Amino acid sequence: MTTLVFPLLLIGLADPPKSPPVEELAKERSPRAMVQALTAAIMRGDVKTFRAGFDLSTQKGRATADAMQTLPRFIGGCRRLVEAVEKKYGKPGLEAVDKTLKVPLVGIDEKLVRQSVEKVKVYIAEDGQTALVGDIKVSVGSAIIWGDGKTQLERKDGRWFIAPAEELEAVEQTAALYEALIVSRCKRATELVRESKSLAELQQALEALEKGLTPKPIKTSK
């Protein structure tokens, strides 16, 4: 499995349709539908559904799922930040967050994702126990966050699973980095949005966050 790299981006996109249960799709002869469901789960920020694509009965499967769940956590956290800013401060708030955190406000092109999903190619081994799924991509801006290369799957106990990462340590290191740089940062920024009393106040707190400082708690009026 390819180590994935994510950009530091705020994401605003409409809720994609919910996917069917991964556990059921994984029992089909081809893993195509399962991978499509996992792609939809990433777009929703649905960690539970995404983890259902891994063999959680093994230590390596759980470790891979723990690392790879940074994908939906990343998108889910950024979505919540964008939603909080839009609700409280509207377009001026989005522009201020974009400028203060120095990140572009972009969305996932769902049309392109659907086209990629529809054209996905599945290569199943002759014994039917392993497969490669290729040509499916979810990109944010110019960066591919899912499907960069081919995803390897394996069949066990009558269903498909995403194969454990071969270079697990590298995947874990990348996930830990982006949990710190993106997921936790989006979470704290969302808290600051909700605590703030004005856009100017929010900007000051976000500037401190951007500089790597700990923003002072925003005082609430008695």
LOTOR-332689 format. One record per residue (C-alpha): residue number from 0; residue in three letters; x, y, z. Coordinates in steps of 0.25 Angstrom, whole numbers, plus 5000, padded with zeros to 4 digits. Example, Ala and Ser with C-alpha at 12.3 -4.5 7.8 and 13.67 -1.06 7.14 Angstrom:
2
REC    i   aa  east  north    up
REC    0  ALA  5049   4982  5031
REC    1  SER  5055   4996  5029
//
This chain:
222
REC    i   aa  east  north    up
REC    0  MET  5000   5000  5000
REC    1  THR  5005   5014  4996
REC    2  THR  5009   5024  5007
REC    3  LEU  4999   5035  5005
REC    4  VAL  5003   5050  5006
REC    5  PHE  4992   5060  5010
REC    6  PRO  4992   5075  5007
REC    7  LEU  4989   5085  5018
REC    8  LEU  4975   5089  5013
REC    9  LEU  4962   5094  5018
REC   10  ILE  4951   5086  5010
REC   11  GLY  4937   5090  5007
REC   12  LEU  4928   5080  5000
REC   13  ALA  4914   5076  5000
REC   14  ASP  4911   5063  5007
REC   15  PRO  4912   5051  4997
REC   16  PRO  4902   5040  4998
REC   17  LYS  4904   5029  5009
REC   18  SER  4910   5016  5004
REC   19  PRO  4904   5002  5006
REC   20  PRO  4910   4994  5018
REC   21  VAL  4924   4991  5014
REC   22  GLU  4923   4977  5021
REC   23  GLU  4913   4973  5011
REC   24  LEU  4920   4978  4999
REC   25  ALA  4933   4971  5003
REC   26  LYS  4926   4958  5001
REC   27  GLU  4924   4960  4986
REC   28  ARG  4933   4953  4976
REC   29  SER  4939   4966  4972
REC   30  PRO  4944   4976  4982
REC   31  ARG  4940   4988  4973
REC   32  ALA  4928   4992  4981
REC   33  MET  4935   4991  4994
REC   34  VAL  4946   5001  4989
REC   35  GLN  4935   5010  4984
REC   36  ALA  4928   5010  4997
REC   37  LEU  4942   5013  5004
REC   38  THR  4944   5025  4995
REC   39  ALA  4930   5030  4999
REC   40  ALA  4933   5028  5013
REC   41  ILE  4946   5036  5012
REC   42  MET  4938   5048  5005
REC   43  ARG  4928   5048  5017
REC   44  GLY  4939   5047  5028
REC   45  ASP  4933   5034  5032
REC   46  VAL  4944   5027  5040
REC   47  LYS  4935   5015  5045
REC   48  THR  4931   5011  5031
REC   49  PHE  4946   5013  5026
REC   50  ARG  4951   5004  5037
REC   51  ALA  4942   4993  5032
REC   52  GLY  4950   4991  5020
REC   53  PHE  4962   4985  5028
REC   54  ASP  4964   4972  5036
REC   55  LEU  4963   4977  5050
REC   56  SER  4964   4963  5055
REC   57  THR  4979   4964  5053
REC   58  GLN  4990   4973  5060
REC   59  LYS  4995   4977  5046
REC   60  GLY  4981   4980  5041
REC   61  ARG  4977   4988  5053
REC   62  ALA  4991   4996  5052
REC   63  THR  4988   4999  5037
REC   64  ALA  4974   5003  5040
REC   65  ASP  4979   5012  5051
REC   66  ALA  4989   5019  5042
REC   67  MET  4980   5020  5030
REC   68  GLN  4968   5026  5037
REC   69  THR  4975   5039  5037
REC   70  LEU  4969   5040  5023
REC   71  PRO  4955   5042  5027
REC   72  ARG  4959   5048  5040
REC   73  PHE  4966   5059  5032
REC   74  ILE  4954   5062  5023
REC   75  GLY  4944   5061  5034
REC   76  GLY  4952   5071  5043
REC   77  CYS  4954   5081  5032
REC   78  ARG  4939   5080  5028
REC   79  ARG  4935   5083  5042
REC   80  LEU  4944   5095  5042
REC   81  VAL  4938   5100  5029
REC   82  GLU  4924   5098  5034
REC   83  ALA  4926   5105  5047
REC   84  VAL  4933   5117  5041
REC   85  GLU  4922   5118  5030
REC   86  LYS  4911   5117  5040
REC   87  LYS  4916   5128  5050
REC   88  TYR  4923   5138  5040
REC   89  GLY  4919   5134  5026
REC   90  LYS  4928   5137  5014
REC   91  PRO  4936   5148  5021
REC   92  GLY  4940   5137  5032
REC   93  LEU  4944   5127  5021
REC   94  GLU  4953   5137  5015
REC   95  ALA  4959   5141  5028
REC   96  VAL  4962   5127  5032
REC   97  ASP  4968   5125  5018
REC   98  LYS  4977   5137  5020
REC   99  THR  4981   5135  5034
REC  100  LEU  4984   5120  5034
REC  101  LYS  4990   5122  5020
REC  102  VAL  4983   5111  5013
REC  103  PRO  4975   5110  5001
REC  104  LEU  4960   5108  5002
REC  105  VAL  4957   5097  4992
REC  106  GLY  4947   5085  4990
REC  107  ILE  4947   5071  4985
REC  108  ASP  4942   5071  4971
REC  109  GLU  4931   5060  4973
REC  110  LYS  4928   5059  4958
REC  111  LEU  4943   5055  4955
REC  112  VAL  4942   5045  4967
REC  113  ARG  4930   5039  4962
REC  114  GLN  4936   5037  4948
REC  115  SER  4948   5031  4954
REC  116  VAL  4940   5022  4962
REC  117  GLU  4932   5017  4950
REC  118  LYS  4944   5014  4942
REC  119  VAL  4951   5007  4954
REC  120  LYS  4959   4995  4949
REC  121  VAL  4960   4982  4957
REC  122  TYR  4970   4972  4955
REC  123  ILE  4967   4959  4962
REC  124  ALA  4977   4948  4963
REC  125  GLU  4974   4934  4957
REC  126  ASP  4972   4928  4971
REC  127  GLY  4962   4939  4974
REC  128  GLN  4969   4942  4988
REC  129  THR  4977   4955  4984
REC  130  ALA  4973   4967  4976
REC  131  LEU  4978   4980  4971
REC  132  VAL  4969   4992  4970
REC  133  GLY  4974   5003  4961
REC  134  ASP  4971   5016  4954
REC  135  ILE  4962   5022  4965
REC  136  LYS  4966   5035  4971
REC  137  VAL  4961   5045  4981
REC  138  SER  4969   5058  4980
REC  139  VAL  4969   5071  4988
REC  140  GLY  4975   5082  4979
REC  141  SER  4987   5076  4972
REC  142  ALA  4989   5065  4983
REC  143  ILE  4984   5051  4982
REC  144  ILE  4979   5047  4996
REC  145  TRP  4973   5033  4992
REC  146  GLY  4977   5023  4981
REC  147  ASP  4991   5028  4977
REC  148  GLY  4995   5016  4970
REC  149  LYS  4988   5002  4972
REC  150  THR  4982   4998  4985
REC  151  GLN  4984   4983  4989
REC  152  LEU  4973   4975  4995
REC  153  GLU  4973   4960  5000
REC  154  ARG  4961   4951  5002
REC  155  LYS  4959   4944  5016
REC  156  ASP  4947   4937  5022
REC  157  GLY  4939   4939  5010
REC  158  ARG  4941   4954  5009
REC  159  TRP  4951   4965  5004
REC  160  PHE  4960   4973  5012
REC  161  ILE  4970   4984  5009
REC  162  ALA  4983   4977  5011
REC  163  PRO  4992   4982  5022
REC  164  ALA  5003   4992  5019
REC  165  GLU  5016   4986  5015
REC  166  GLU  5023   4998  5020
REC  167  LEU  5015   5000  5033
REC  168  GLU  5025   5009  5040
REC  169  ALA  5025   5019  5029
REC  170  VAL  5010   5019  5028
REC  171  GLU  5009   5021  5043
REC  172  GLN  5020   5032  5043
REC  173  THR  5012   5040  5032
REC  174  ALA  4999   5038  5039
REC  175  ALA  5005   5043  5052
REC  176  LEU  5010   5055  5045
REC  177  TYR  4997   5059  5039
REC  178  GLU  4989   5056  5052
REC  179  ALA  4998   5067  5058
REC  180  LEU  4999   5077  5047
REC  181  ILE  4985   5076  5041
REC  182  VAL  4974   5068  5049
REC  183  SER  4978   5074  5063
REC  184  ARG  4980   5087  5057
REC  185  CYS  4966   5087  5050
REC  186  LYS  4960   5082  5063
REC  187  ARG  4966   5094  5071
REC  188  ALA  4963   5104  5060
REC  189  THR  4948   5099  5061
REC  190  GLU  4948   5101  5076
REC  191  LEU  4953   5115  5074
REC  192  VAL  4942   5118  5064
REC  193  ARG  4932   5114  5074
REC  194  GLU  4938   5121  5086
REC  195  SER  4941   5134  5078
REC  196  LYS  4932   5146  5080
REC  197  SER  4936   5154  5068
REC  198  LEU  4943   5151  5055
REC  199  ALA  4955   5160  5059
REC  200  GLU  4956   5152  5072
REC  201  LEU  4956   5139  5064
REC  202  GLN  4967   5144  5055
REC  203  GLN  4976   5147  5067
REC  204  ALA  4974   5133  5072
REC  205  LEU  4977   5127  5059
REC  206  GLU  4989   5135  5057
REC  207  ALA  4995   5130  5070
REC  208  LEU  4991   5116  5065
REC  209  GLU  4998   5118  5052
REC  210  LYS  5011   5122  5059
REC  211  GLY  5011   5110  5067
REC  212  LEU  5007   5117  5080
REC  213  THR  4996   5113  5089
REC  214  PRO  4985   5122  5087
REC  215  LYS  4980   5128  5100
REC  216  PRO  4966   5123  5104
REC  217  ILE  4955   5133  5099
REC  218  LYS  4949   5140  5111
REC  219  THR  4934   5139  5111
REC  220  SER  4926   5151  5117
REC  221  LYS  4919   5148  5130
//
